[in-house]
Amino acid sequence: MSIRWRLTLSFGFVFGVAVAVAALFLFVAIQSWVVSVRIDTRLNVYSALKVSELSGETEDGIDYAIAVASLPSLGYYDPDHPDSTIWVQLADADGNVLARSNNLGDVVLPVISGRNLVPKTVSGGTLRILPYYFEANGQIYQLAFAQSLSSVNSDMARMGIALLLIVVAFVALAILSVAIMIGRALSPVKTVTATAQSIASSSDLSRRVNYHGPKDEIGQLAATFDQMIEQIDGLMRSQRSFVADASHELRGPLTVIRGNLDLLKRDLSEEDRSESIRVLEAEMARMTRIINDLLVLAEVESGQLDREQTVSLKEILLDAQDRALLMAKDRRIVIERQDDLWVKGDAHKLDQMIGNLVTNAVRYTPDGGTITLSLYRDGDWARVDVADTGIGIPAEQLPDIFERFYRVDKARSRRSGGSGLGLAIVKGIAEQHGGRVSVTSELGKGSTFSVWLSL
Ligand code: ADP
């Protein structure tokens, strides 16, 4: 069953029960009010009247039972309202009926047991009876005043049917309007479902719900759904271009390797042969670097890092300087500032991150240039700056250089041994540690890469 009908029926049930209980309560209240006002008041007034007359007679010493035997004349009959006839009956303590008002005909009223002077409904709800007890000649007598409830009952039955019809109409109307309201409220969900189904069947991630209604729970669901599809679409597109880029990067060295292998099969001079082998080794090394970097990137992006180690950034910086000095040639590698800062993270990956920045700085700085490393506290962050006096990066390319396989100068980067993944790895590691990386650069003057890691 759909949510719409489940909600509607639940509401209908609760509402129906509530309205029915209210109607029942109203019915019972009206009934008892009508009985007490219309019947009991008359019985009380009439009985009080007659009993006072009787009392008078007892004072005269007249035998009570005999006096009451004249009761038939007490029968009060209203020809316009036969139901308002009041019946009177006298009984002794043993329940023997001694006298009855003549309007009773052959009917005998039930004798009420007990001594309560309150009206009671008897004979299956058809009779209201008010007993009155008195003592005469050492005996207890019960004088009962009664009135038929048949007209009250038929009035109440009519009112009951009217109430029932009102309840049914009320509940039906409420159910109908609730069903319409819920249907309207849930209609965007149908659109979301239809969009999801069409995406699932067509694999077309460009489709969106594009909900323009109010920003309620359903509106938020539709917006979140669109956001999620947008993200998945972006991820899929970057995944596709990543696979295409990776294949392209690996196809280059493979083509060179195949060409040189073909060459080696021929009759080559010793000089050409050793040149071919040197090229083969270089391309193999490049492929190995690309594949290693791809593996590191996959590891970093999957988030499987051991971030619980306590790492000294100062040590990492000194190690990076040592390694850079090995390939620095005429470049100077200096440490400007080295605070003793420790962070929580994956020591090996943090080492690789700083190493990549320093390697790039050396790679893109001509001989005679200077690479300056700094480590210092910046608010709640540990900040590492790697500044060089190298070739710099054109401003319009700065936003892209952290993309996978993005290179400013492709030929130069390849020549200098870059895989195009170094900065993507730096960014990935920084972000996996809750940090970030940024760059400022001036063409021909140098670049500064800064990494922030939370302390
Ligand atoms: P690569 O392996 O090609 O160096 P990276 O991802 O490490 O790849 O760097 C991306 C591009 O950013 C490089 O191709 C280069 O053009 C540019 N780049 C990176 N670091 C520097 C730097 N210190 N100075 C100038 N350009 C840089």
Boltz pocket constraint, residues with backbone or C-beta under 6 A from the ligand:
constraints:
  - pocket:
      binder: B
      contacts: [[A, 356], [A, 357], [A, 360], [A, 361], [A, 364], [A, 388], [A, 390], [A, 391], [A, 392], [A, 393], [A, 401], [A, 403], [A, 406], [A, 407], [A, 408], [A, 409], [A, 413], [A, 414], [A, 417], [A, 418], [A, 419], [A, 420], [A, 421], [A, 422], [A, 423], [A, 424], [A, 447]]
      max_distance: 6.0
